[in-house]
Amino acid sequence: MEGHATLEAVAAALLAVHDVLLRELAGFEKRVRQAARSDERVRLLMSVPGVGAIVGLTYASAIDEAGASSRRRWWGPTLS
């Protein structure tokens, strides 16, 4: 890339975007972990091997939504 001004500019821009994305992802992961820790149902789900914060939050959210519909029994018992 040395000596190619256009390629250097593109690489610099891509590296800058990469840094921003890494910072944003770190902030998002922190918020997800905080949300998971603050919900007892999610903490219980996360005690199952292979279930992390995102899966736990997603399932707990689906249970809440199913509880509002007439198809509640399809989801099985709620954890609350």
Residue pairs with C-beta under 8 A, 6 or more apart in sequence:
1 7
1 8
1 11
2 8
32 53
32 54
32 57
33 53
35 42
35 53
35 57
36 42
36 43
36 46
36 53
36 56
36 57
37 43
39 56
39 57
39 60
41 56
41 60
41 63
41 79
41 80
42 53
42 56
42 57
42 60
43 56
44 79
45 51
45 55
45 56
45 59
45 60
45 79
46 52
46 53
46 56
51 59
60 79
62 75
63 75
63 78
63 79
66 72
66 74
66 75
67 75
67 78
72 78
